[in-house]
Amino acid sequence: MVYHSSFIDDDETTKSCGCPLLPLKTHIKGPAPAADSDKADIVDEAITFFRANVFFKNFHVKSPADKLLIYLTSYINIALKRLEGCRTLAVGTKAIINLGLEKVPVPGEPAFPFPGLFTLPQSEEEAELLRNYLKQIREETSGRLLNCAYRTNGTPNKWWLAFAKRKFMNIVIL
């Protein structure tokens, strides 16, 4: 059974292209609202559930937060692929920074990994809001993922990096 997000859909959550802009525990500048530091956010859920969810070929969406969980699971898979050959934390950090500098695609653009997951943007402002949110959440996920993928002495954690070989929802990542 796949793990779903605990964030429920409420009318107070801002959405862009059908993606909820959930609060984050972050210091990175962006459109995400601030979350309580003592509660788990969507990034915590994505990292916690990643090693279980990556084995599934199907993911039944129960809430809009699940869509974001799918996106983050796919992003973690991409990040682990980039970290796979990095033997030190310093090299891994450089690889993650380079991944963060890449342009973030939004629905309607050819590079967006899940064309039917989110609705198409109704305006350029909505597209930019989603792009900025996804950039912020990717940067936050990358920083937290480095803490999992590498031990405190800077060596790779094979129990995390082994999952770079997995295909989430049968999607081949280059």
N, CA, C and O of each residue as an XYZ file, in Angstrom:
696
protein
N       0.840     -1.177      0.000
C       0.000      0.000      0.000
C       0.887      1.244      0.000
O       1.829      1.352      0.786
N       0.580      2.147     -0.864
C       1.349      3.377     -1.001
C       1.059      4.324      0.164
O      -0.049      4.339      0.699
N       2.059      5.110      0.551
C       1.882      6.077      1.626
C       1.401      7.403      1.047
O       2.001      7.938      0.115
N       0.315      7.927      1.607
C      -0.263      9.180      1.148
C       0.105     10.311      2.098
O       0.517     10.081      3.235
N      -0.050     11.522      1.614
C       0.238     12.690      2.421
C      -0.817     12.866      3.511
O      -1.993     12.557      3.316
N      -0.379     13.361      4.644
C      -1.314     13.613      5.739
C      -1.965     14.984      5.637
O      -2.864     15.306      6.414
N      -1.514     15.799      4.677
C      -2.101     17.123      4.505
C      -3.422     16.989      3.778
O      -3.499     16.436      2.681
N      -4.461     17.509      4.415
C      -5.789     17.409      3.833
C      -6.068     18.645      2.981
O      -5.454     19.696      3.160
N      -6.979     18.496      2.082
C      -7.357     19.604      1.203
C      -8.314     20.524      1.941
O      -9.397     20.115      2.359
N      -7.902     21.756      2.092
C      -8.815     22.745      2.661
C      -8.860     23.956      1.745
O      -7.962     24.178      0.933
N      -9.907     24.720      1.892
C     -10.119     25.857      1.004
C      -9.175     27.018      1.308
O      -9.040     27.931      0.494
N      -8.522     26.995      2.466
C      -7.632     28.090      2.849
C      -6.259     27.969      2.203
O      -5.525     28.955      2.145
N      -5.896     26.792      1.719
C      -4.594     26.589      1.096
C      -4.588     27.201     -0.298
O      -5.460     26.914     -1.118
N      -3.609     28.035     -0.554
C      -3.445     28.625     -1.884
C      -3.017     27.534     -2.848
O      -2.215     26.663     -2.509
N      -3.562     27.595     -4.050
C      -3.208     26.619     -5.082
C      -2.763     27.345     -6.336
O      -3.208     28.454     -6.630
N      -1.876     26.693     -7.064
C      -1.440     27.188     -8.361
C      -1.397     25.990     -9.296
O      -0.667     25.033     -9.040
N      -2.151     26.026    -10.352
C      -2.254     24.920    -11.311
C      -2.720     23.631    -10.630
O      -2.344     22.539    -11.056
N      -3.518     23.744     -9.598
C      -4.002     22.582     -8.876
C      -3.005     22.032     -7.864
O      -3.281     21.028     -7.206
N      -1.860     22.674     -7.734
C      -0.844     22.259     -6.770
C      -0.988     23.101     -5.506
O      -0.922     24.329     -5.568
N      -1.183     22.449     -4.357
C      -1.303     23.242     -3.128
C       0.056     23.824     -2.727
O       1.068     23.124     -2.755
N       0.071     25.089     -2.359
C       1.306     25.731     -1.903
C       1.371     25.541     -0.398
O       1.018     26.432      0.374
N       1.828     24.368      0.000
C       1.851     23.980      1.407
C       2.974     24.685      2.150
O       3.994     25.026      1.552
N       2.797     24.906      3.439
C       3.832     25.559      4.248
C       5.100     24.701      4.341
O       5.041     23.472      4.336
N       6.238     25.381      4.425
C       7.527     24.699      4.529
C       8.312     25.213      5.715
O       8.217     26.384      6.082
N       9.093     24.321      6.312
C      10.068     24.727      7.326
C      11.351     25.049      6.557
O      12.166     24.162      6.303
N      11.524     26.288      6.196
C      12.647     26.639      5.341
C      13.161     28.032      5.622
O      12.450     28.875      6.170
N      14.389     28.260      5.246
C      14.977     29.598      5.286
C      15.171     30.121      3.867
O      15.628     31.247      3.672
N      14.820     29.300      2.876
C      14.976     29.662      1.474
C      13.832     30.579      1.074
O      12.665     30.313      1.363
N      14.193     31.659      0.405
C      13.209     32.659     -0.001
C      12.316     32.101     -1.113
O      12.793     31.475     -2.059
N      11.023     32.343     -0.976
C      10.077     31.891     -1.981
C       8.653     32.126     -1.535
O       8.418     32.713     -0.478
N       7.688     31.668     -2.343
C       6.275     31.933     -2.059
C       5.629     31.018     -1.019
O       4.471     31.229     -0.658
N       6.345     30.017     -0.536
C       5.745     29.085      0.424
C       5.530     29.759      1.767
O       6.403     30.475      2.258
N       4.366     29.527      2.361
C       4.150     30.048      3.717
C       5.043     29.309      4.714
O       5.472     28.184      4.458
N       5.314     29.938      5.829
C       6.163     29.332      6.865
C       5.363     28.295      7.645
O       4.186     28.491      7.945
N       6.031     27.187      7.966
C       5.405     26.125      8.751
C       5.980     26.123     10.158
O       7.058     26.664     10.403
N       5.248     25.507     11.079
C       5.750     25.335     12.439
C       6.979     24.433     12.394
O       6.976     23.401     11.724
N       8.024     24.828     13.106
C       9.268     24.055     13.066
C       9.150     22.720     13.800
O       9.977     21.831     13.596
N       8.149     22.571     14.640
C       8.001     21.315     15.384
C       7.080     20.312     14.687
O       6.933     19.185     15.160
N       6.461     20.700     13.579
C       5.577     19.799     12.837
C       6.218     19.396     11.515
O       7.025     20.139     10.957
N       5.859     18.228     11.022
C       6.373     17.749      9.742
C       5.725     18.528      8.602
O       4.546     18.878      8.668
N       6.500     18.792      7.566
C       5.954     19.429      6.372
C       5.988     18.422      5.218
O       6.363     17.266      5.415
N       5.604     18.850      4.036
C       5.512     17.944      2.890
C       6.876     17.391      2.497
O       6.958     16.265      2.006
N       7.946     18.152      2.700
C       9.295     17.666      2.388
C       9.676     16.536      3.340
O      10.260     15.536      2.921
N       9.347     16.694      4.613
C       9.600     15.620      5.579
C       8.857     14.348      5.170
O       9.414     13.252      5.217
N       7.607     14.504      4.772
C       6.817     13.348      4.339
C       7.423     12.697      3.106
O       7.523     11.472      3.037
N       7.826     13.502      2.135
C       8.382     12.954      0.899
C       9.650     12.158      1.171
O       9.838     11.077      0.612
N      10.518     12.682      2.022
C      11.761     11.975      2.342
C      11.472     10.730      3.179
O      12.070      9.678      2.955
N      10.572     10.847      4.124
C      10.223      9.705      4.977
C       9.587      8.581      4.172
O       9.920      7.414      4.381
N       8.690      8.904      3.268
C       7.958      7.895      2.507
C       8.681      7.457      1.236
O       8.260      6.494      0.595
N       9.758      8.142      0.861
C      10.400      7.876     -0.428
C      10.780      6.411     -0.613
O      10.442      5.805     -1.630
N      11.478      5.843      0.360
C      12.004      4.481      0.175
C      10.894      3.439      0.081
O      11.119      2.360     -0.466
N       9.726      3.726      0.590
C       8.594      2.804      0.437
C       7.840      3.097     -0.861
O       7.492      2.175     -1.599
N       7.587      4.373     -1.138
C       6.774      4.742     -2.308
C       7.478      4.489     -3.637
O       6.817      4.293     -4.657
N       8.805      4.491     -3.638
C       9.527      4.336     -4.895
C       9.306      2.951     -5.514
O       9.539      2.763     -6.708
N       8.864      1.996     -4.719
C       8.635      0.647     -5.233
C       7.323      0.501     -6.002
O       7.118     -0.502     -6.685
N       6.440      1.484     -5.899
C       5.122      1.360     -6.511
C       5.113      1.851     -7.953
O       5.760      2.839     -8.302
N       4.366      1.133     -8.775
C       4.225      1.506    -10.184
C       2.999      2.382    -10.405
O       2.893      3.062    -11.426
N       2.072      2.367     -9.448
C       0.857      3.183     -9.501
C       0.735      3.957     -8.202
O       1.188      3.514     -7.147
N       0.120      5.112     -8.301
C      -0.078      5.942     -7.111
C      -1.451      6.568     -7.242
O      -1.654      7.475     -8.050
N      -2.388      6.087     -6.452
C      -3.752      6.619     -6.474
C      -3.769      7.940     -5.692
O      -3.454      7.959     -4.502
N      -4.129      9.019     -6.342
C      -4.136     10.342     -5.725
C      -5.416     10.517     -4.922
O      -6.520     10.422     -5.459
N      -5.249     10.776     -3.615
C      -6.404     10.978     -2.740
C      -6.632     12.452     -2.415
O      -7.740     12.846     -2.052
N      -5.584     13.266     -2.545
C      -5.709     14.693     -2.249
C      -4.707     15.458     -3.108
O      -3.778     14.859     -3.649
N      -4.883     16.775     -3.242
C      -3.904     17.564     -3.994
C      -2.490     17.473     -3.410
O      -1.511     17.600     -4.146
N      -2.376     17.256     -2.107
C      -1.050     17.117     -1.492
C      -0.346     15.860     -2.002
O       0.883     15.813     -2.052
N      -1.119     14.847     -2.378
C      -0.520     13.642     -2.956
C       0.160     13.949     -4.284
O       1.177     13.341     -4.617
N      -0.394     14.882     -5.037
C       0.234     15.277     -6.295
C       1.610     15.868     -6.033
O       2.565     15.580     -6.754
N       1.706     16.685     -5.013
C       2.984     17.278     -4.643
C       3.933     16.199     -4.113
O       5.139     16.262     -4.351
N       3.399     15.223     -3.406
C       4.205     14.109     -2.910
C       4.767     13.297     -4.081
O       5.920     12.869     -4.034
N       3.976     13.084     -5.116
C       4.443     12.388     -6.318
C       5.563     13.182     -6.973
O       6.592     12.621     -7.350
N       5.362     14.484     -7.107
C       6.387     15.337     -7.720
C       7.686     15.275     -6.922
O       8.762     15.136     -7.503
N       7.596     15.375     -5.601
C       8.795     15.360     -4.761
C       9.472     13.988     -4.768
O      10.699     13.910     -4.729
N       8.700     12.923     -4.818
C       9.284     11.589     -4.891
C      10.083     11.440     -6.183
O      11.181     10.883     -6.180
N       9.540     11.928     -7.264
C      10.250     11.904     -8.537
C      11.516     12.768     -8.471
O      12.566     12.376     -8.979
N      11.407     13.946     -7.843
C      12.568     14.819     -7.719
C      13.657     14.173     -6.855
O      14.838     14.273     -7.186
N      13.285     13.523     -5.772
C      14.261     12.844     -4.919
C      14.969     11.749     -5.717
O      16.174     11.543     -5.569
N      14.211     11.050     -6.560
C      14.797     10.022     -7.410
C      15.839     10.637     -8.355
O      16.918     10.073     -8.538
N      15.523     11.775     -8.944
C      16.465     12.472     -9.827
C      17.697     12.910     -9.042
O      18.825     12.744     -9.508
N      17.488     13.462     -7.864
C      18.605     13.938     -7.041
C      19.519     12.780     -6.635
O      20.741     12.920     -6.656
N      18.937     11.647     -6.269
C      19.753     10.492     -5.899
C      20.558      9.977     -7.099
O      21.690      9.520     -6.939
N      19.974     10.054     -8.291
C      20.719      9.679     -9.499
C      21.947     10.571     -9.666
O      23.022     10.094    -10.029
N      21.782     11.870     -9.399
C      22.905     12.803     -9.508
C      23.956     12.542     -8.427
O      25.149     12.740     -8.657
N      23.515     12.103     -7.258
C      24.428     11.852     -6.144
C      25.107     10.490     -6.232
O      26.070     10.228     -5.510
N      24.618      9.633     -7.101
C      25.067      8.252     -7.162
C      26.589      8.117     -7.303
O      27.186      7.262     -6.649
N      27.204      8.912     -8.114
C      28.644      8.802     -8.330
C      29.478      9.704     -7.436
O      30.705      9.696     -7.528
N      28.847     10.467     -6.589
C      29.558     11.418     -5.729
C      30.028     10.702     -4.461
O      29.211     10.197     -3.690
N      31.326     10.660     -4.249
C      31.891      9.901     -3.136
C      32.092     10.711     -1.860
O      32.413     10.140     -0.818
N      31.911     12.026     -1.919
C      32.037     12.847     -0.713
C      30.868     13.816     -0.634
O      30.195     14.085     -1.628
N      30.645     14.326      0.547
C      29.566     15.297      0.748
C      29.813     16.565     -0.065
O      28.868     17.157     -0.586
N      31.069     16.987     -0.178
C      31.395     18.203     -0.930
C      31.042     18.039     -2.410
O      30.458     18.941     -3.011
N      31.388     16.910     -2.991
C      31.066     16.652     -4.400
C      29.558     16.515     -4.578
O      29.001     16.996     -5.565
N      28.896     15.857     -3.623
C      27.446     15.706     -3.673
C      26.732     17.040     -3.569
O      25.737     17.277     -4.254
N      27.243     17.911     -2.707
C      26.651     19.241     -2.564
C      26.763     20.016     -3.869
O      25.823     20.704     -4.267
N      27.897     19.910     -4.530
C      28.088     20.596     -5.817
C      27.112     20.058     -6.870
O      26.544     20.825     -7.647
N      26.924     18.736     -6.887
C      25.989     18.133     -7.844
C      24.562     18.595     -7.581
O      23.814     18.866     -8.521
N      24.179     18.687     -6.313
C      22.829     19.133     -5.957
C      22.640     20.612     -6.291
O      21.570     21.016     -6.747
N      23.664     21.408     -6.066
C      23.572     22.836     -6.413
C      23.376     22.993     -7.914
O      22.569     23.811     -8.355
N      24.111     22.212     -8.702
C      23.946     22.259    -10.159
C      22.548     21.827    -10.573
O      21.979     22.385    -11.510
N      21.991     20.840     -9.886
C      20.616     20.422    -10.169
C      19.640     21.555     -9.848
O      18.672     21.775    -10.576
N      19.902     22.270     -8.755
C      19.042     23.377     -8.363
C      19.096     24.554     -9.317
O      18.154     25.343     -9.383
N      20.191     24.682    -10.061
C      20.324     25.794    -11.000
C      19.589     25.546    -12.318
O      19.418     26.462    -13.123
N      19.162     24.315    -12.529
C      18.433     24.008    -13.753
C      17.062     24.677    -13.735
O      16.474     24.896    -12.676
N      16.569     24.995    -14.926
C      15.259     25.628    -15.043
C      14.170     24.655    -14.599
O      14.169     23.488    -14.991
N      13.259     25.141    -13.789
C      12.164     24.312    -13.276
C      10.995     24.396    -14.255
O      10.416     25.468    -14.430
N      10.637     23.274    -14.900
C       9.496     23.304    -15.812
C       8.177     23.277    -15.053
O       8.090     22.744    -13.947
N       7.162     23.857    -15.661
C       5.815     23.861    -15.099
C       4.884     23.142    -16.072
O       5.266     22.904    -17.218
N       3.672     22.793    -15.641
C       2.738     22.113    -16.554
C       2.549     22.903    -17.844
O       2.447     24.130    -17.838
N       2.506     22.172    -18.935
C       2.354     22.792    -20.239
C       3.676     22.926    -20.967
O       3.690     23.162    -22.175
N       4.787     22.783    -20.263
C       6.106     22.823    -20.888
C       6.557     21.391    -21.158
O       6.243     20.489    -20.381
N       7.280     21.173    -22.240
C       7.650     19.808    -22.626
C       8.468     19.050    -21.568
O       8.357     17.827    -21.483
N       9.266     19.724    -20.782
C      10.136     19.060    -19.815
C       9.427     18.702    -18.506
O      10.032     18.062    -17.646
N       8.170     19.094    -18.333
C       7.464     18.777    -17.092
C       7.242     17.270    -17.023
O       6.694     16.690    -17.960
N       7.665     16.614    -15.913
C       7.658     15.151    -15.864
C       6.279     14.485    -15.824
O       6.148     13.338    -16.250
N       5.262     15.167    -15.328
C       3.931     14.573    -15.198
C       2.908     15.488    -15.861
O       2.299     16.315    -15.182
N       2.707     15.360    -17.172
C       1.836     16.307    -17.874
C       0.404     16.378    -17.362
O      -0.192     17.454    -17.417
N      -0.170     15.304    -16.873
C      -1.563     15.330    -16.428
C      -1.730     15.526    -14.937
O      -2.856     15.543    -14.440
N      -0.627     15.677    -14.209
C      -0.711     15.745    -12.754
C      -1.325     17.058    -12.277
O      -2.196     17.059    -11.407
N      -0.879     18.156    -12.837
C      -1.398     19.470    -12.464
C      -2.079     20.090    -13.680
O      -1.786     19.728    -14.820
N      -2.983     21.020    -13.427
C      -3.672     21.701    -14.528
C      -2.741     22.714    -15.174
O      -1.743     23.125    -14.583
N      -3.073     23.103    -16.369
C      -2.264     24.099    -17.071
C      -2.472     25.474    -16.442
O      -3.571     25.781    -15.980
N      -1.437     26.296    -16.419
C      -1.584     27.631    -15.833
C      -2.529     28.498    -16.666
O      -2.510     28.460    -17.896
N      -3.353     29.277    -15.968
C      -4.304     30.163    -16.631
C      -3.667     31.485    -17.042
O      -4.183     32.194    -17.906
N      -2.537     31.810    -16.411
C      -1.849     33.063    -16.731
C      -0.358     32.885    -16.497
O       0.076     31.903    -15.895
N       0.406     33.829    -16.972
C       1.855     33.805    -16.773
C       2.199     33.969    -15.292
O       3.181     33.400    -14.815
N       1.392     34.746    -14.566
C       1.617     34.940    -13.135
C       1.450     33.623    -12.368
O       2.235     33.310    -11.473
N       0.419     32.860    -12.731
C       0.197     31.579    -12.087
C       1.343     30.615    -12.390
O       1.776     29.871    -11.510
N       1.832     30.624    -13.618
C       2.960     29.768    -13.996
C       4.213     30.152    -13.208
O       4.950     29.278    -12.750
N       4.454     31.436    -13.053
C       5.631     31.893    -12.312
C       5.510     31.586    -10.818
O       6.500     31.244    -10.172
N       4.297     31.706    -10.271
C       4.081     31.366     -8.867
C       4.409     29.891     -8.629
O       5.109     29.557     -7.674
N       3.904     29.009     -9.495
C       4.184     27.580     -9.360
C       5.668     27.307     -9.577
O       6.260     26.528     -8.830
N       6.276     27.924    -10.572
C       7.708     27.726    -10.840
C       8.545     28.112     -9.618
O       9.457     27.383     -9.229
N       8.228     29.261     -9.016
C       8.973     29.711     -7.839
C       8.755     28.792     -6.643
O       9.687     28.518     -5.888
N       7.520     28.314     -6.470
C       7.242     27.384     -5.374
C       7.992     26.069     -5.579
O       8.612     25.551     -4.650
N       7.933     25.529     -6.805
C       8.624     24.268     -7.070
C      10.134     24.426     -6.923
O      10.810     23.511     -6.452
N      10.662     25.568     -7.317
C      12.097     25.824     -7.141
C      12.444     25.854     -5.655
O      13.436     25.261     -5.232
N      11.630     26.542     -4.869
C      11.869     26.628     -3.433
C      11.783     25.253     -2.778
O      12.632     24.902     -1.959
N      10.772     24.480     -3.131
C      10.589     23.177     -2.495
C      11.666     22.191     -2.945
O      12.058     21.314     -2.175
N      12.148     22.325     -4.181
C      13.239     21.471     -4.649
C      14.533     21.796     -3.901
O      15.271     20.890     -3.514
N      14.805     23.074     -3.698
C      16.016     23.458     -2.968
C      15.964     22.961     -1.530
O      16.961     22.465     -1.007
N      14.822     23.090     -0.897
C      14.677     22.624      0.479
C      14.816     21.103      0.548
O      15.465     20.584      1.456
N      14.221     20.397     -0.389
C      14.326     18.944     -0.432
C      15.776     18.519     -0.642
O      16.244     17.572     -0.010
N      16.476     19.202     -1.512
C      17.878     18.876     -1.780
C      18.731     19.001     -0.526
O      19.549     18.127     -0.235
N      18.543     20.073      0.207
C      19.319     20.274      1.426
C      19.063     19.187      2.457
O      19.995     18.681      3.082
N      17.813     18.836      2.628
C      17.475     17.793      3.606
C      17.914     16.410      3.123
O      18.282     15.553      3.927
N      17.871     16.200      1.813
C      18.276     14.914      1.258
C      19.766     14.672      1.455
O      20.185     13.537      1.682
N      20.563     15.722      1.370
C      22.003     15.567      1.603
C      22.274     15.034      3.002
O      23.207     14.255      3.196
N      21.467     15.445      3.980
C      21.631     14.951      5.347
C      21.318     13.462      5.458
O      21.838     12.785      6.345
N      20.475     12.949      4.567
C      20.151     11.516      4.578
C      21.149     10.713      3.739
O      21.565      9.623      4.131
N      21.523     11.257      2.598
C      22.351     10.527      1.643
C      23.815     10.434      2.060
O      24.555      9.596      1.545
N      24.233     11.287      2.985
C      25.622     11.261      3.449
C      25.642     11.205      4.971
O      24.829     11.831      5.651
N      26.593     10.438      5.480
C      26.771     10.340      6.931
C      27.429     11.613      7.440
O      27.846     12.462      6.652
N      27.522     11.741      8.751
C      28.119     12.943      9.350
C      29.598     13.086      9.015
O      30.129     14.196      9.043
N      30.277     11.976      8.695
C      31.692     12.069      8.313
C      31.886     12.378      6.831
O      33.027     12.449      6.372
N      30.808     12.563      6.069
C      30.884     12.957      4.666
C      30.926     11.811      3.678
O      31.065     12.041      2.476
N      30.810     10.582      4.155
C      30.806      9.435      3.248
C      29.376      9.093      2.841
O      28.432      9.371      3.581
N      29.218      8.490      1.666
C      27.872      8.166      1.196
C      27.178      7.134      2.077
O      27.813      6.233      2.626
N      25.874      7.282      2.199
C      25.045      6.333      2.931
C      24.448      5.371      1.901
O      23.505      5.714      1.189
N      25.011      4.163      1.835
C      24.585      3.215      0.802
C      23.119      2.826      0.932
O      22.503      2.406     -0.047
N      22.553      2.960      2.128
C      21.158      2.595      2.319
C      20.216      3.606      1.683
O      19.033      3.314      1.506
N      20.707      4.771      1.343
C      19.920      5.761      0.610
C      20.290      5.764     -0.859
O      19.410      5.744     -1.719
N      21.570      5.788     -1.156
C      21.993      5.909     -2.555
C      21.651      4.677     -3.385
O      21.606      4.759     -4.612
N      21.410      3.544     -2.743
C      21.000      2.345     -3.472
C      19.654      2.551     -4.166
O      19.356      1.884     -5.157
N      18.854      3.462     -3.654
C      17.531      3.714     -4.241
C      17.596      4.548     -5.519
O      16.566      4.781     -6.150
N      18.777      4.995     -5.907
C      18.923      5.728     -7.162
C      18.640      4.821     -8.355
O      18.304      5.302     -9.437
N      18.770      3.549     -8.166
C      18.547      2.591     -9.249
C      17.059      2.266     -9.459
O      16.693      1.684    -10.480
N      16.226      2.629     -8.522
C      14.798      2.339     -8.613
C      14.106      3.280     -9.594
O      14.514      4.428     -9.768
N      13.053      2.773    -10.229
C      12.228      3.596    -11.104
C      10.901      3.842    -10.418
O      10.161      2.903    -10.125
N      10.600      5.102    -10.161
C       9.328      5.456     -9.541
C       8.247      5.514    -10.615
O       8.393      6.222    -11.611
N       7.169      4.772    -10.412
C       6.041      4.710    -11.341
C       6.509      4.332    -12.755
O       5.928      4.760    -13.753
N       7.566      3.522    -12.812
C       8.122      3.025    -14.075
C       8.632      4.137    -14.992
O       8.648      3.980    -16.213
N       9.042      5.247    -14.409
C       9.567      6.379    -15.191
C      11.079      6.274    -15.231
O      11.734      6.187    -14.192
N      11.628      6.282    -16.433
C      13.082      6.232    -16.599
C      13.615      7.648    -16.487
O      13.170      8.553    -17.193
N      14.570      7.827    -15.592
C      15.153      9.145    -15.354
C      16.569      9.163    -15.894
O      17.373      8.280    -15.596
N      16.855     10.151    -16.670
C      18.190     10.252    -17.260
C      19.085     11.144    -16.437
O      20.249     11.343    -16.787
